[in-house]
Amino acid sequence: MTRVNSLIVLDNRDNIAIALQELQIGMVIEQGDIASVLEVKTVIPRGHKIALIEIAKDDPIIKYGERMGHAYRAIERGTHVHTHNVIGDRVSTEPEPAE
């Protein structure tokens, strides 16, 4: 039996992964490059990011082993990481969205 990964983790320091397919709520992902079983809590479109750990408000979002932005609200493990909860570091002149 061939096992196909659902996620790609770009660097072992990353706290997010990229969905290789649309991920549905309740899916359970178990693959070697993820520390423990990950349950999907929100729909994640293909190509979008999912939180591998709990990320607190203002904590960095790490992709390619580098900080790409920060969470402007807490992000639960297994949920969608996107513009609704992340501010990119290059967008320093724009105000943070209202909560």
N, C-alpha and C positions, 0 to 999 in steps of 0.2 A: 504494500500500500504506500503510495506517495503522499506525503503531507505537504500541503501548500500553505505558506505563511500568509496571514491576513494583514500583517503590519511590516513596515521596515523601520528599524531603529538605525539611524545614520551614524551615531557615535555612542559608545557605552556611557558617556556622561550626560546624554540627553534625558530630559524629563518628559518628552513627548515622542510620539511615533507617527508615522504617516500611514494612513489606511490605503492598502493596495486594492481594496474593493469596498463597496458600501457596507458599512457595519450596522447591523440592526440591534435595537435594544434587547438585552438579554443574552446576546451572543457571548460565549465564553472563549477566550483566546488563550491558548497555551502554546508557547513556542520558546525555543532555547535562548533567544536573546532578550527575553523579558523575565525579570526576577521571579515573578509569581503569576499565577493565573489572573487574567484580567477580564472582568465582566464589563461589557459595554452598557453604559447607562443612558446614552442619548444616541440618536442616529448620527453617524459620521459619514459624510459623503466621501466617495473615492477621491484620494489625493489630499484630503484634509487631515488635520492633526487631532490626536487623542492624547489625553493626559495619562502618563504611566504611573504617576504618583499624585498625592494630594498636593496642590500648589496653593499656597496662601496668598492673600492680597499683597501686592507689591513684590512678591518673589519673582526671580528671573525665569523666563522661558528659555530653555536650552535646546538648541537644534544644531547639528554638526559640531557638537561640543562647545558651542559659543552662545553667549547671551544674544538673543534676537529681539527681546522685548521684556515686558513684565506684565504680570496679571493685575488688572485693575479691580478685580473681584476674585474671591476664592474660586478655585477650579477643582472640582471633585475628580478623583481618579476614575478613568473610564468614560469621561465626558469630552465633548467637542471643544477644541481649543482653536479659537478664531477671533475675528475682529470684535465680537460681542463681549469678549472677556480679556483681551490682550491689547496692549499698546506697544507698537514697535518702537525700538530705540531710535530709529531714524525719523520718527514723527514727533520730535521734541518741541516743535512750535505749535502743535495743535493741542487744545485743551482736552483733558480726559472726558469721556462721555459721562453724562449724568447717570446715576444709578437708579 
